[in-house]
Amino acid sequence: MISNRIILSKILSSNLYSKAFCIFIIGFYSQCTIAKSDSGSNIFSSEKIANISMVAVGDIMVHDSQLKANYSIKNRKYNFHQSFELVSPYLQGNDFVFGNLETTLPGNPEHYSGYPQFGAPAELAYALKDAGFQILSTANNHSVDKGTLGIRNTLDVLDQLNIKHLGTYRTQKEYEQNRNLILDIEGFKIFFYNYTYGTNGLPIPDDTVVNLISEELISTDLAFAKSQKADAIIVAFHYGPEYVRIPAKDQTKWVDFAIREGADIILGGHPHVLQTYGVEKRTDRYGENRDRLILYSMGNFLSGQRHLHTDGGAIFRWNLLLKNDGNRTFLEYQNVHYIPTWVFPNLKSDHNRFVIIPVLDYMNENGKLLNLEYGIKTTSANKLNGKLNLDKKSEQDMKTFLFNTMELIGKPGLKSI
Ligand SMILES: [Zn+2]
């Protein structure tokens, strides 16, 4: 990690020098020219570099238990901010913060409901915005749970909050205009797509669009991104069987397909449990043999699910280093790691319900509790109204989740790649 940092700072500083030199040179030439050194490499080139900090989490859901627990009878209001207070420091301040919104936001309280057809209050999105989320995917098996109203109102709320979204569209016209989500980060163009395996058998209402997984659609989208000289391509899939902890064929075949078509990063969801992740060198149909980051399933970030392996998830974080030499973009992944999270329902208390806890702020990797004033070491814990008193069973459940997670996907520290 240290050597990576040193290399990075060297690259950045040399780039800064070349930029400064370019600015100096511009006084004499209309354009900074590229000179070749003896070795053939550029001395002061048109090279550009970006170091993008990226964060992704899994499924964000609101079950009946949360609707009940996060509603104040006294204030007659919903509030989901408490769920994210402890994790927001890990989300904020990054260049890319993504999650899968697996509920609709239908607007009308009559349509609020948990499983099987999800509809949550807009207050969920207010809390997600304040927690640091910048982009949410909306194509999943619950996209059309509340029909046209659900699709349209969800996107209206996200637009009002300036949260980017992808995967569902209010009209065909909007789809044609926005089917490629293009992120411009430090001058690099990152194309982002989201597809779901289905919509639980519910018909997609006329004129609205939900991106369904198909070879034809993925090929068309990614070929377009390539034709536009995308520097990187991200695909978020909603796929695979639920509660299975090993990537199923129904996942790997789509991951393989998307990478063959040029995808660089795969963000998976829907199984509601964590699955393996890592960087692999793969060749696409353009002949590019390069590292791809694959997160097969990011588990539940927020939900009311309490079964083994579904009661927690992870915050995945990495740095994407992009470098363009004037012809090609080179990608490198650094500091790829995850932060295990566990959802504490805290139903015995009348506040701080369904709090997502960064597990290692509460216990170490051996499950030993940290000796902390608030039970949690994050400074944001001070914002909570008092101590999070985890009962013995909750502590044990969190520990079980941590151990099972480490056994399956490795320790939370840096993934050796
Ligand atoms: Zn799902």
Boltz pocket constraint, residues with backbone or C-beta under 6 A from the ligand:
constraints:
  - pocket:
      binder: B
      contacts: [[A, 102], [A, 140], [A, 141], [A, 142], [A, 238], [A, 269], [A, 270]]
      max_distance: 6.0
